[in-house]
Amino acid sequence: MANDNDPTLREMIELLMKETNLRYTERFASQERAVAAALASAKEAVTKAEAATERRLEGLNELRGVVNDILAKTMPRIEAESSAKAFQEKLDTAITNWDSRHQEIVNRAVALEKRVDVAAGEKSGAKDTVDNSRANVATAIAVIMCLAAVFEFVVLFIKK
């Protein structure tokens, strides 16, 4: 029944163990390669993530620098409001002074206008008086000349 070429139970178990060991060795080697590939991929991903994070942090640092520059150059709200209030007060004072000065100038201009009108009236009145006096003198001379002519005519008429 049993053939000499047939392996014994022991040989079969040994053969089975060798095959199982070989399978486990191949499986382990395959797992090691897979783990090594996964670790390499993870390492590469971590390196890329670190580089991206570094770039983001550099951008954030640059942004912080810009914000700090802006904050250093801008005036705080309280200071700006007090400065604006002081400027508004100065402007209001200047406008009030200008308004009062303007009113004073207008009043002076009105007074000067009245004086000019009075002076012009006086000059006109004085001129009218002079003109009237000259007219009166001319009339008197004309009357005297007429009387002289009448008197001469009478004297000539009487002599004849």
Secondary structure in CASP SS format (residue, H / E / C, confidence):
PFRMAT SS
TARGET T0000
AUTHOR 0000-0000-0000
METHOD secondary structure of the structure
MODEL  1
M C 1.00
A C 1.00
N C 1.00
D C 1.00
N C 1.00
D C 1.00
P C 1.00
T C 1.00
L H 1.00
R H 1.00
E H 1.00
M H 1.00
I H 1.00
E H 1.00
L H 1.00
L H 1.00
M H 1.00
K H 1.00
E H 1.00
T H 1.00
N H 1.00
L H 1.00
R H 1.00
Y H 1.00
T H 1.00
E H 1.00
R H 1.00
F H 1.00
A H 1.00
S H 1.00
Q H 1.00
E H 1.00
R H 1.00
A H 1.00
V H 1.00
A H 1.00
A H 1.00
A H 1.00
L H 1.00
A H 1.00
S H 1.00
A H 1.00
K H 1.00
E H 1.00
A H 1.00
V H 1.00
T H 1.00
K H 1.00
A H 1.00
E H 1.00
A H 1.00
A H 1.00
T H 1.00
E H 1.00
R H 1.00
R H 1.00
L H 1.00
E H 1.00
G H 1.00
L H 1.00
N H 1.00
E H 1.00
L H 1.00
R H 1.00
G H 1.00
V H 1.00
V H 1.00
N H 1.00
D H 1.00
I H 1.00
L H 1.00
A H 1.00
K H 1.00
T C 1.00
M C 1.00
P C 1.00
R H 1.00
I H 1.00
E H 1.00
A H 1.00
E H 1.00
S H 1.00
S H 1.00
A H 1.00
K H 1.00
A H 1.00
F H 1.00
Q H 1.00
E H 1.00
K H 1.00
L H 1.00
D H 1.00
T H 1.00
A H 1.00
I H 1.00
T H 1.00
N H 1.00
W H 1.00
D H 1.00
S H 1.00
R H 1.00
H H 1.00
Q H 1.00
E H 1.00
I H 1.00
V H 1.00
N H 1.00
R H 1.00
A H 1.00
V H 1.00
A H 1.00
L H 1.00
E H 1.00
K H 1.00
R H 1.00
V H 1.00
D H 1.00
V H 1.00
A H 1.00
A H 1.00
G H 1.00
E H 1.00
K H 1.00
S H 1.00
G H 1.00
A H 1.00
K H 1.00
D H 1.00
T H 1.00
V H 1.00
D H 1.00
N H 1.00
S H 1.00
R H 1.00
A H 1.00
N H 1.00
V H 1.00
A H 1.00
T H 1.00
A H 1.00
I H 1.00
A H 1.00
V H 1.00
I H 1.00
M H 1.00
C H 1.00
L H 1.00
A H 1.00
A H 1.00
V H 1.00
F H 1.00
E H 1.00
F H 1.00
V H 1.00
V H 1.00
L H 1.00
F H 1.00
I H 1.00
K H 1.00
K C 1.00
END
